[in-house]
Amino acid sequence: MDYQFHWNTVFQKMPEMLEGAFVTLHVSILSMLIGIVIAVFLAIVKMNQIKPFSYISSVWIEISRNTPALFQIYMAYFGLGAFGIHLSPYVAVLSALIFVNAGYLAETFRGGFQSIPKTQYSASKSLGMTNFQSYWYIILPQMFRRIYHPMTNQFVWSILMSSLGILVGMSELSGETQRLQSLSFRTLEFFMVAAVMYYIITKFVLISASLISRRLFKGEI
Amino acid sequence: MGSLFTPLSWNDSGLILAGIWNTIVISVVAIVIGTILGLIIGFIRSESNKTVNLILSSLLDILRSVPLIIQLILFSTFVGAWGYPLEPFVAGSIILSLYTMAFMSEVFRSAFESVHSSMLTASRSLGLSYWQTVFYIRLPIGIRTVFPSWLGVALSVIKDSALVSVIGYMELLRTSDQLISRTQQPLEILLGVGLFYFLISYPLSLYGKHVERKMAL
């Protein structure tokens, strides 16, 4: 192998790479937060069979789960152009990620909610709790325990999938790496550093999530 | 002067079919190789002690913690720089198979661990050898338990195969991307592509749910 590694080029561009990593982080956090809000709505609507909305919810969930994320990003970036909606790469990737996250999380929430036995609700009512109290103190904490790990995985998935921004010219970590390597042709070095950065980010998220969960869920049921 | 863009015509169906075919081929290759490798690694992981497990899982973690797109670019540039450039199909298959393997090994590890140890004791006391126990008892029972999660991973591989386009493999999404830049009719093409993925993925996911429900009873 007669390939000369030039790490200096990469180190000079480190601030820009870190900026890209920051964009990756905040696009995935944002997509997660908005996704959770929509997912709660989708899950509630689907569980209670509120008519016109429950169809939309089912269609949303099935499309988001059964088509590639790349397709959804293309759809947001190129497809919406047919309706005269031209999104910037950032908004396109963000909206595609929100779409997928909401679909997956809605199913997670639904599953988590249905895994709580109905007897828990009846028991808390018979103890004299109000409707709000029984949900807030009994049902939701138990549900949160069960959906915590799927939610963490979904967050990691968003971080990894935001790398698809490279294909629509978004300047998150991969896109920034692509731009920088095209300036210097040190493809291997730049992408190696990017891979390490992704690894560190996901590990950081997973480790901190498990530390938080250890604090949150101290008393096991 | 004629327009630079020519609308979508029936002549393009060959291109799209080729794209569909390529998507199917690379998905099948990745799922088959990934399943075989995952089965082997899952077996090793369920049979080995903590240290080996830790080493294996941290290696597999790399495959799961780095975006597939970065892995693909990195691998194809790496073999190129090394002096053995690979075809996009070969490079894509290798990485996609390894990526599948990382997830499949987890599935099969839980398959082997789901078989209760009393079953193993029983089969050994019936005079079956170690490997006979593995092939006739643990494998059939374990695989049946994890079939829904296997299907889930396989479906995600079909969807992730779209990313192989980034190193130049002409699968369905890349084909459609090129058609879009020629015809400037993104919506029609993309809807067709989405429909294709949906038609493959949705029935299979329903089937997976059905199997899961049947087993839960």
Interface residues (C-beta under 8 A of the other chain):
Chain A: M1 D2 Y3 E62 I63 R65 N66 T67 P68 A69 L70 F71 Y74 M75 F78 G79 G81 A82 F83 V156 L160 M161 S163 L164 I166 L167 S174 T187 L188 F191 M192 A194 A195 Y198 Y199 T202 K203
Chain B: D61 I62 S65 V66 P67 L68 I69 I70 Q71 I73 L74 T77 F78 A81 W82 G83 L155 K159 D160 A162 L163 S165 V166 L173 S176 D177 I180 Q185 P186 L187 L190 L191 V193 G194 Y197 F198 S201 Y202 S205
